[in-house]
Amino acid sequence: MMNQQEPIICIKGLYKNYGDKQVLKGVDLDVYPGEVIGYIGPNGAGKSTTVKILTGLIDEFEGTISVDGKDLRNDTLSIKSIIGYVPENAELYDVLTPLEYLDFVGKLYGMDEQLITARATRLLTAFELSEYLHKRMDTFSKGMKQKVLLIAGIIHNPKILVLDEPLSGLDANAVITVKELISLMAKEGKTIFYCSHMMDVVEKVSDRILLINNGVIVANGTFEQLKSEQADSLEHIFAKLTGQIDTSGNAARIISAFE
């Protein structure tokens, strides 16, 4: 059904170099409306670079990218307006309260102030932060700050949500909430681009899984398709395709260092 639609994200021949180091080596990718894409790979594989290019944070690259029918190079600002981005390592203005910070973010997206306040209050309450609306965030735990970052990523009701390790620091109840939120957003036709090292979560939330290694996508399919072709779990698929076959041997060597 999905592949009968026009892709909302279309990446063709994406290359990116940092000096002499080639990080992306010809990434081709179509993503369709309502899809939840699990984007995984080892450190340095090119995940974050892909995401930063897609969200307009890096503007120097080779290849073409269209988002919602618009060319990323020519329509960067209008594309940014339909994308929500929750980066892995983000800095909040933690001298602000959650409402002040979300007001700032909402205004960057051109939202009406009354709508920002109403929506921010409802979202903060849903994430069990209602008693902290007017408290400065420099006293917040990592998990509380992560909830505010998640809200900042969705407050403008984006068509596309890019999540980079979004569960970092969250408690068990918040993790369940985020997983259910991803499912509900996808049912509304929104597209989720989910980057994580937590294979069990990727396996559960993703319609399709992409594994990037050394700047090249080496696997692209549903979990069931990858499992039938490669191994019995996403962890084993990851280990096999990234060359880390002897993961249990590595663990044993670590333990033996204490003998």
MITI-733214 format. One line per 10 residues: their letters; for each residue x, y, z of N, C-alpha, C. Coordinates in nm, 2 decimals. Layout:
N
A	X/Y/Z/X/Y/Z/X/Y/Z; ...
***
This chain:
259
MMNQQEPIIC	0.08/-0.12/0.00/0.00/0.00/0.00/0.09/0.13/0.00; 0.19/0.13/0.09/0.27/0.25/0.10/0.34/0.28/-0.03; 0.40/0.18/-0.10/0.48/0.21/-0.21/0.39/0.25/-0.33; 0.26/0.26/-0.32/0.17/0.31/-0.42/0.16/0.47/-0.41; 0.21/0.52/-0.30/0.21/0.66/-0.28/0.34/0.73/-0.33; 0.33/0.86/-0.34/0.46/0.93/-0.36/0.54/0.94/-0.24; 0.67/0.92/-0.24/0.75/0.93/-0.12/0.75/1.07/-0.06; 0.74/1.08/0.07/0.75/1.22/0.13/0.90/1.26/0.14; 0.99/1.16/0.15/1.13/1.19/0.15/1.19/1.11/0.04; 1.27/1.17/-0.04/1.34/1.10/-0.15/1.48/1.14/-0.15
IKGLYKNYGD	1.57/1.05/-0.12/1.72/1.08/-0.12/1.78/1.00/-0.23; 1.86/1.07/-0.32/1.92/1.01/-0.43/2.07/1.04/-0.43; 2.16/0.94/-0.43/2.30/0.96/-0.45/2.36/1.05/-0.35; 2.33/1.03/-0.22/2.38/1.12/-0.12/2.52/1.09/-0.07; 2.61/1.18/-0.10/2.75/1.17/-0.05/2.79/1.29/0.04; 2.87/1.26/0.13/2.92/1.37/0.22/3.06/1.34/0.27; 3.15/1.43/0.25/3.28/1.42/0.30/3.31/1.53/0.40; 3.39/1.49/0.50/3.45/1.58/0.60/3.60/1.58/0.57; 3.65/1.68/0.49/3.79/1.67/0.45/3.81/1.55/0.36; 3.91/1.47/0.40/3.94/1.35/0.32/3.86/1.23/0.36
KQVLKGVDLD	3.78/1.24/0.46/3.70/1.13/0.51/3.56/1.13/0.45; 3.53/1.03/0.37/3.40/1.01/0.31/3.30/0.94/0.41; 3.20/1.02/0.46/3.11/0.96/0.56/2.99/0.90/0.50; 2.93/0.96/0.39/2.82/0.89/0.32/2.87/0.86/0.18; 2.84/0.74/0.13/2.89/0.69/0.01/2.79/0.65/-0.09; 2.69/0.74/-0.11/2.58/0.71/-0.21/2.46/0.65/-0.15; 2.40/0.72/-0.06/2.27/0.67/0.01/2.15/0.70/-0.08; 2.07/0.60/-0.11/1.95/0.61/-0.18/1.84/0.57/-0.09; 1.73/0.65/-0.08/1.63/0.61/0.01/1.50/0.68/-0.02; 1.39/0.61/-0.02/1.25/0.66/-0.03/1.18/0.63/0.10
VYPGEVIGYI	1.11/0.73/0.15/1.03/0.71/0.27/0.89/0.76/0.24; 0.79/0.68/0.28/0.65/0.71/0.25/0.57/0.77/0.36; 0.47/0.85/0.33/0.38/0.90/0.44/0.33/0.79/0.53; 0.33/0.82/0.66/0.28/0.72/0.76/0.38/0.61/0.80; 0.50/0.61/0.74/0.60/0.50/0.77/0.68/0.54/0.90; 0.71/0.44/0.97/0.80/0.46/1.08/0.93/0.39/1.04; 1.04/0.47/1.02/1.16/0.41/0.97/1.26/0.40/1.09; 1.31/0.28/1.11/1.41/0.26/1.21/1.55/0.27/1.14; 1.63/0.37/1.18/1.76/0.40/1.11/1.87/0.36/1.21; 1.94/0.25/1.19/2.04/0.21/1.28/2.17/0.19/1.22
GPNGAGKSTT	2.27/0.18/1.30/2.41/0.16/1.25/2.51/0.19/1.36; 2.63/0.14/1.35/2.73/0.16/1.46/2.77/0.31/1.46; 2.84/0.35/1.56/2.90/0.48/1.57/2.99/0.51/1.45; 2.97/0.63/1.40/3.05/0.67/1.28/3.00/0.62/1.15; 2.89/0.55/1.15/2.84/0.49/1.02/2.78/0.59/0.93; 2.73/0.71/0.98/2.67/0.81/0.89/2.53/0.84/0.93; 2.48/0.79/1.04/2.34/0.81/1.08/2.32/0.96/1.11; 2.40/1.02/1.20/2.38/1.16/1.24/2.40/1.25/1.12; 2.49/1.22/1.04/2.52/1.30/0.92/2.40/1.30/0.83; 2.34/1.19/0.81/2.22/1.18/0.73/2.11/1.27/0.78
VKILTGLIDE	2.09/1.25/0.92/1.98/1.32/0.98/2.01/1.48/0.98; 2.13/1.52/1.00/2.16/1.66/1.00/2.14/1.72/0.86; 2.17/1.64/0.75/2.15/1.69/0.62/2.00/1.70/0.59; 1.92/1.59/0.63/1.78/1.59/0.61/1.70/1.70/0.68; 1.75/1.74/0.80/1.69/1.85/0.87/1.74/1.99/0.84; 1.83/2.00/0.75/1.88/2.13/0.70/1.99/2.18/0.79; 2.05/2.11/0.88/2.16/2.16/0.96/2.29/2.15/0.89; 2.31/2.06/0.79/2.42/2.06/0.71/2.38/2.09/0.56; 2.44/2.19/0.50/2.39/2.22/0.37/2.49/2.19/0.26; 2.60/2.14/0.29/2.70/2.10/0.19/2.70/1.95/0.17
FEGTISVDGK	2.65/1.90/0.06/2.65/1.76/0.03/2.63/1.74/-0.12; 2.66/1.62/-0.17/2.64/1.58/-0.31/2.51/1.49/-0.31; 2.44/1.51/-0.42/2.32/1.43/-0.44/2.19/1.52/-0.43; 2.08/1.46/-0.44/1.95/1.53/-0.43/1.86/1.48/-0.32; 1.79/1.57/-0.26/1.70/1.53/-0.15/1.57/1.62/-0.17; 1.46/1.55/-0.18/1.33/1.62/-0.19/1.25/1.58/-0.07; 1.18/1.67/-0.01/1.09/1.65/0.11/0.96/1.71/0.08; 0.85/1.63/0.08/0.72/1.67/0.05/0.71/1.74/-0.08; 0.79/1.69/-0.18/0.78/1.74/-0.31/0.87/1.87/-0.34; 0.94/1.91/-0.23/1.03/2.03/-0.25/1.18/1.99/-0.24
DLRNDTLSIK	1.26/2.07/-0.31/1.40/2.04/-0.31/1.46/2.10/-0.19; 1.54/2.02/-0.12/1.60/2.07/0.01/1.69/2.19/0.00; 1.76/2.19/-0.11/1.85/2.30/-0.13/1.78/2.43/-0.16; 1.67/2.43/-0.23/1.60/2.55/-0.27/1.49/2.59/-0.17; 1.44/2.50/-0.09/1.33/2.53/0.00/1.35/2.49/0.14; 1.47/2.52/0.18/1.52/2.47/0.32/1.42/2.51/0.43; 1.39/2.64/0.43/1.31/2.69/0.54/1.17/2.63/0.54; 1.10/2.62/0.42/0.97/2.56/0.42/0.97/2.42/0.46; 1.08/2.35/0.42/1.09/2.20/0.47/1.11/2.19/0.62; 1.20/2.28/0.67/1.22/2.28/0.82/1.09/2.30/0.89
SIIGYVPENA	0.99/2.38/0.83/0.87/2.41/0.90/0.78/2.29/0.92; 0.80/2.18/0.84/0.71/2.06/0.85/0.79/1.95/0.92; 0.91/1.97/0.96/0.99/1.87/1.03/1.00/1.90/1.18; 0.98/1.80/1.26/1.01/1.81/1.40/1.14/1.73/1.43; 1.23/1.78/1.51/1.36/1.72/1.53/1.40/1.72/1.67; 1.42/1.60/1.72/1.47/1.58/1.86/1.61/1.52/1.85; 1.71/1.60/1.87/1.85/1.55/1.86/1.89/1.47/1.98; 2.00/1.39/1.96/2.05/1.31/2.07/2.10/1.39/2.18; 2.19/1.49/2.15/2.25/1.57/2.25/2.21/1.72/2.22; 2.11/1.77/2.29/2.06/1.90/2.27/2.08/1.98/2.40
ELYDVLTPLE	2.10/2.11/2.38/2.11/2.20/2.49/1.98/2.28/2.50; 1.92/2.27/2.62/1.81/2.36/2.64/1.85/2.49/2.70; 1.77/2.60/2.68/1.80/2.72/2.76/1.74/2.70/2.90; 1.82/2.64/2.98/1.76/2.59/3.11/1.74/2.69/3.22; 1.77/2.82/3.18/1.73/2.93/3.27/1.59/2.97/3.25; 1.53/2.91/3.14/1.39/2.94/3.11/1.30/2.83/3.18; 1.17/2.86/3.19/1.08/2.76/3.23/1.03/2.68/3.11; 0.97/2.56/3.13/0.92/2.49/3.01/0.83/2.57/2.92; 0.74/2.65/2.98/0.65/2.73/2.90/0.72/2.84/2.83; 0.82/2.90/2.89/0.89/3.00/2.82/0.97/2.94/2.70
YLDFVGKLYG	1.03/2.83/2.73/1.11/2.76/2.62/1.02/2.72/2.50; 0.91/2.66/2.53/0.82/2.62/2.43/0.76/2.74/2.36; 0.73/2.85/2.42/0.69/2.97/2.36/0.79/3.02/2.26; 0.92/3.01/2.30/1.03/3.05/2.21/1.03/2.96/2.08; 1.02/2.83/2.11/1.02/2.73/1.99/0.90/2.75/1.90; 0.78/2.77/1.96/0.66/2.78/1.88/0.67/2.91/1.80; 0.72/3.02/1.85/0.73/3.14/1.77/0.83/3.13/1.66; 0.93/3.05/1.67/1.02/3.02/1.56/0.95/2.95/1.45; 0.85/2.87/1.48/0.76/2.81/1.38/0.65/2.90/1.33; 0.64/3.02/1.38/0.53/3.11/1.34/0.40/3.08/1.40
MDEQLITARA	0.40/3.01/1.51/0.27/2.98/1.58/0.21/3.10/1.65; 0.08/3.10/1.67/0.01/3.20/1.75/0.04/3.18/1.90; 0.06/3.29/1.97/0.10/3.27/2.11/0.00/3.20/2.20; -0.13/3.23/2.17/-0.23/3.16/2.25/-0.23/3.01/2.22; -0.21/2.97/2.10/-0.21/2.83/2.06/-0.09/2.76/2.12; 0.03/2.83/2.12/0.15/2.78/2.18/0.12/2.75/2.33; 0.07/2.84/2.40/0.05/2.83/2.55/-0.05/2.71/2.57; -0.16/2.71/2.50/-0.26/2.60/2.52/-0.20/2.47/2.49; -0.13/2.46/2.38/-0.08/2.33/2.33/0.03/2.28/2.43; 0.12/2.38/2.46/0.23/2.34/2.55/0.18/2.29/2.69
TRLLTAFELS	0.08/2.36/2.74/0.03/2.32/2.87/-0.03/2.18/2.86; -0.10/2.15/2.76/-0.16/2.02/2.74/-0.05/1.91/2.72; 0.05/1.94/2.65/0.15/1.84/2.62/0.24/1.82/2.75; 0.27/1.93/2.82/0.35/1.91/2.94/0.27/1.83/3.05; 0.14/1.85/3.05/0.05/1.78/3.14/0.05/1.63/3.11; 0.04/1.60/2.97/0.04/1.46/2.93/0.17/1.39/2.96; 0.28/1.47/2.97/0.41/1.41/3.00/0.44/1.42/3.15; 0.33/1.45/3.23/0.34/1.45/3.38/0.44/1.56/3.43; 0.43/1.68/3.36/0.52/1.79/3.41/0.43/1.91/3.44; 0.30/1.89/3.47/0.21/2.00/3.50/0.25/2.09/3.62
EYLHKRMDTF	0.32/2.03/3.72/0.36/2.10/3.83/0.49/2.18/3.81; 0.55/2.16/3.69/0.68/2.23/3.67/0.67/2.33/3.56; 0.55/2.37/3.52/0.53/2.46/3.41/0.61/2.59/3.42; 0.61/2.64/3.55/0.67/2.77/3.57/0.80/2.77/3.65; 0.87/2.65/3.65/0.99/2.63/3.72/1.11/2.63/3.62; 1.22/2.69/3.66/1.33/2.70/3.57/1.39/2.56/3.55; 1.43/2.53/3.43/1.47/2.39/3.39/1.62/2.36/3.44; 1.69/2.45/3.50/1.82/2.42/3.55/1.82/2.32/3.67; 1.70/2.30/3.72/1.69/2.21/3.83/1.63/2.07/3.78; 1.60/2.06/3.65/1.54/1.94/3.60/1.64/1.82/3.59
SKGMKQKVLL	1.58/1.70/3.60/1.66/1.58/3.57/1.68/1.57/3.42; 1.77/1.48/3.38/1.79/1.46/3.23/1.66/1.41/3.17; 1.58/1.32/3.23/1.46/1.27/3.18/1.35/1.38/3.16; 1.34/1.47/3.26/1.25/1.58/3.25/1.28/1.68/3.13; 1.41/1.70/3.12/1.46/1.79/3.00/1.43/1.72/2.87; 1.44/1.58/2.87/1.42/1.51/2.75/1.27/1.52/2.71; 1.18/1.52/2.81/1.04/1.53/2.78/1.01/1.67/2.72; 1.07/1.77/2.77/1.05/1.91/2.71/1.11/1.91/2.57; 1.22/1.85/2.54/1.27/1.84/2.40/1.18/1.77/2.31; 1.12/1.66/2.36/1.02/1.59/2.28/0.90/1.68/2.24
IAGIIHNPKI	0.85/1.75/2.34/0.74/1.84/2.32/0.78/1.95/2.22; 0.90/2.00/2.23/0.95/2.10/2.14/0.95/2.05/1.99; 0.98/1.92/1.98/0.98/1.86/1.85/0.85/1.84/1.78; 0.74/1.83/1.86/0.61/1.81/1.81/0.51/1.92/1.82; 0.55/2.03/1.89/0.45/2.13/1.93/0.39/2.20/1.80; 0.46/2.20/1.69/0.40/2.26/1.57/0.33/2.16/1.48; 0.31/2.04/1.53/0.23/1.93/1.46/0.30/1.90/1.32; 0.42/1.86/1.33/0.50/1.84/1.20/0.45/1.72/1.12; 0.47/1.72/0.99/0.44/1.61/0.90/0.54/1.50/0.92; 0.67/1.54/0.95/0.78/1.44/0.96/0.84/1.47/1.10
LVLDEPLSGL	0.87/1.36/1.17/0.93/1.37/1.30/1.06/1.29/1.30; 1.17/1.36/1.32/1.30/1.29/1.33/1.35/1.28/1.47; 1.36/1.15/1.52/1.40/1.13/1.65/1.54/1.06/1.66; 1.63/1.12/1.73/1.76/1.07/1.75/1.78/1.03/1.89; 1.77/0.90/1.92/1.78/0.85/2.06/1.68/0.92/2.15; 1.55/0.92/2.12/1.46/1.00/2.19/1.43/0.95/2.33; 1.46/0.83/2.37/1.42/0.77/2.50/1.53/0.79/2.60; 1.64/0.86/2.57/1.75/0.88/2.66/1.71/0.95/2.79; 1.72/0.88/2.90/1.69/0.94/3.03/1.55/0.93/3.07; 1.46/0.88/2.99/1.32/0.87/3.02/1.29/0.75/3.12
DANAVITVKE	1.19/0.77/3.21/1.15/0.66/3.29/1.06/0.57/3.21; 1.03/0.45/3.27/0.96/0.34/3.20/0.82/0.39/3.15; 0.75/0.47/3.23/0.62/0.51/3.18/0.63/0.61/3.07; 0.73/0.70/3.07/0.75/0.79/2.96/0.79/0.72/2.83; 0.87/0.61/2.84/0.91/0.53/2.73/0.78/0.47/2.66; 0.69/0.41/2.74/0.57/0.36/2.69/0.49/0.46/2.62; 0.48/0.58/2.68/0.41/0.69/2.62/0.46/0.73/2.48; 0.60/0.74/2.47/0.66/0.78/2.35/0.64/0.67/2.24; 0.65/0.54/2.28/0.62/0.44/2.18/0.48/0.44/2.13; 0.38/0.47/2.22/0.24/0.48/2.18/0.22/0.60/2.09
LISLMAKEGK	0.29/0.71/2.13/0.28/0.83/2.05/0.33/0.81/1.91; 0.44/0.74/1.89/0.49/0.71/1.76/0.39/0.64/1.67; 0.32/0.54/1.73/0.22/0.46/1.66/0.10/0.54/1.62; 0.06/0.63/1.71/-0.06/0.71/1.69/-0.03/0.82/1.58; 0.09/0.87/1.58/0.13/0.97/1.48/0.14/0.91/1.34; 0.19/0.79/1.34/0.20/0.72/1.21/0.06/0.69/1.15; -0.04/0.65/1.24/-0.17/0.63/1.20/-0.24/0.75/1.14; -0.19/0.87/1.19/-0.24/0.99/1.13/-0.18/1.03/1.00; -0.08/0.95/0.96/-0.02/0.98/0.83/0.11/1.05/0.84; 0.16/1.07/0.97/0.29/1.14/0.99/0.40/1.04/0.97
TIFYCSHMMD	0.51/1.09/0.93/0.63/1.00/0.90/0.73/1.02/1.01; 0.78/0.90/1.06/0.87/0.90/1.18/1.01/0.85/1.13; 1.11/0.92/1.15/1.25/0.88/1.12/1.32/0.86/1.25; 1.34/0.73/1.29/1.38/0.70/1.43/1.52/0.64/1.43; 1.61/0.71/1.49/1.75/0.66/1.50/1.77/0.62/1.65; 1.83/0.50/1.66/1.85/0.45/1.80/1.95/0.33/1.80; 2.01/0.31/1.91/2.09/0.19/1.94/2.01/0.09/2.01; 1.89/0.12/2.06/1.81/0.03/2.13/1.73/-0.06/2.04; 1.79/-0.17/2.01/1.74/-0.26/1.90/1.60/-0.31/1.93; 1.57/-0.34/2.06/1.44/-0.39/2.09/1.33/-0.29/2.06
VVEKVSDRIL	1.36/-0.16/2.09/1.26/-0.06/2.06/1.24/-0.04/1.91; 1.35/-0.03/1.84/1.35/-0.02/1.69/1.27/-0.13/1.63; 1.29/-0.25/1.68/1.22/-0.37/1.63/1.07/-0.36/1.65; 1.03/-0.30/1.76/0.89/-0.29/1.80/0.81/-0.18/1.73; 0.88/-0.06/1.71/0.81/0.06/1.66/0.82/0.07/1.51; 0.92/0.01/1.44/0.94/0.04/1.30/0.86/-0.04/1.20; 0.81/0.02/1.10/0.76/-0.05/0.98/0.87/-0.11/0.89; 0.98/-0.03/0.89/1.09/-0.07/0.80/1.22/-0.03/0.87; 1.32/-0.12/0.86/1.45/-0.09/0.93/1.56/-0.07/0.82; 1.63/0.03/0.84/1.75/0.06/0.75/1.87/0.05/0.84
LINNGVIVAN	1.97/-0.03/0.79/2.10/-0.04/0.86/2.21/0.02/0.77; 2.27/0.12/0.83/2.38/0.19/0.76/2.51/0.15/0.82; 2.61/0.12/0.74/2.74/0.08/0.78/2.85/0.14/0.69; 2.95/0.21/0.74/3.05/0.27/0.66/2.99/0.36/0.55; 2.89/0.43/0.58/2.83/0.52/0.48/2.74/0.46/0.37; 2.71/0.33/0.39/2.63/0.26/0.29/2.52/0.19/0.36; 2.40/0.20/0.30/2.28/0.12/0.36/2.30/-0.03/0.31; 2.32/-0.11/0.41/2.35/-0.26/0.39/2.23/-0.35/0.41; 2.12/-0.29/0.47/2.00/-0.37/0.49/1.88/-0.27/0.49; 1.77/-0.32/0.42/1.65/-0.23/0.41/1.53/-0.32/0.39
GTFEQLKSEQ	1.45/-0.33/0.50/1.33/-0.41/0.50/1.26/-0.42/0.63; 1.15/-0.49/0.63/1.08/-0.50/0.76/1.16/-0.60/0.85; 1.13/-0.60/0.98/1.20/-0.68/1.07/1.19/-0.83/1.02; 1.07/-0.87/0.98/1.04/-1.01/0.94/1.12/-1.04/0.82; 1.14/-0.95/0.73/1.22/-0.97/0.61/1.36/-0.99/0.64; 1.42/-0.90/0.73/1.56/-0.91/0.76/1.58/-1.04/0.84; 1.49/-1.07/0.93/1.50/-1.19/1.01/1.51/-1.32/0.93; 1.43/-1.32/0.82/1.42/-1.44/0.74/1.55/-1.45/0.65; 1.61/-1.34/0.62/1.73/-1.34/0.54/1.86/-1.35/0.62; 1.86/-1.30/0.74/1.99/-1.28/0.81/2.00/-1.36/0.94
ADSLEHIFAK	1.91/-1.34/1.04/1.93/-1.40/1.17/1.80/-1.39/1.25; 1.81/-1.43/1.38/1.69/-1.45/1.46/1.65/-1.32/1.54; 1.74/-1.23/1.55/1.71/-1.10/1.62/1.78/-0.99/1.56; 1.72/-0.87/1.59/1.78/-0.75/1.53/1.92/-0.73/1.58; 1.95/-0.76/1.70/2.09/-0.75/1.75/2.19/-0.84/1.67; 2.14/-0.96/1.64/2.23/-1.05/1.56/2.24/-1.00/1.42; 2.13/-0.95/1.36/2.14/-0.89/1.22/2.24/-0.78/1.22; 2.23/-0.69/1.32/2.32/-0.57/1.33/2.47/-0.62/1.34; 2.49/-0.72/1.43/2.63/-0.77/1.45/2.68/-0.84/1.32; 2.60/-0.91/1.26/2.64/-0.98/1.14/2.68/-0.88/1.02
LTGQIDTSGN	2.59/-0.78/1.00/2.61/-0.69/0.89/2.71/-0.58/0.91; 2.75/-0.56/1.04/2.85/-0.46/1.07/2.98/-0.53/1.10; 2.99/-0.66/1.09/3.12/-0.73/1.11/3.15/-0.76/1.25; 3.05/-0.74/1.34/3.08/-0.78/1.48/3.02/-0.91/1.51; 3.07/-1.01/1.45/3.01/-1.15/1.47/3.03/-1.20/1.61; 3.15/-1.18/1.66/3.19/-1.25/1.79/3.16/-1.16/1.91; 3.03/-1.11/1.92/3.00/-1.02/2.03/3.00/-1.10/2.16; 2.96/-1.22/2.17/2.97/-1.30/2.30/3.12/-1.32/2.33; 3.20/-1.34/2.23/3.35/-1.35/2.26/3.41/-1.23/2.32; 3.36/-1.11/2.27/3.41/-0.98/2.32/3.37/-0.97/2.47
AARIISAFE	3.25/-1.01/2.50/3.20/-1.00/2.64/3.28/-1.09/2.73; 3.31/-1.21/2.68/3.40/-1.30/2.76/3.54/-1.25/2.78; 3.59/-1.18/2.68/3.72/-1.13/2.69/3.73/-1.01/2.80; 3.62/-0.94/2.80/3.61/-0.83/2.90/3.61/-0.89/3.04; 3.53/-1.00/3.06/3.52/-1.06/3.19/3.66/-1.12/3.23; 3.72/-1.18/3.13/3.85/-1.25/3.16/3.96/-1.15/3.20; 3.94/-1.02/3.17/4.04/-0.92/3.21/4.04/-0.90/3.36; 3.93/-0.95/3.43/3.93/-0.93/3.58/3.98/-1.06/3.65; 4.02/-1.16/3.57/4.07/-1.28/3.64/4.21/-1.27/3.68
***
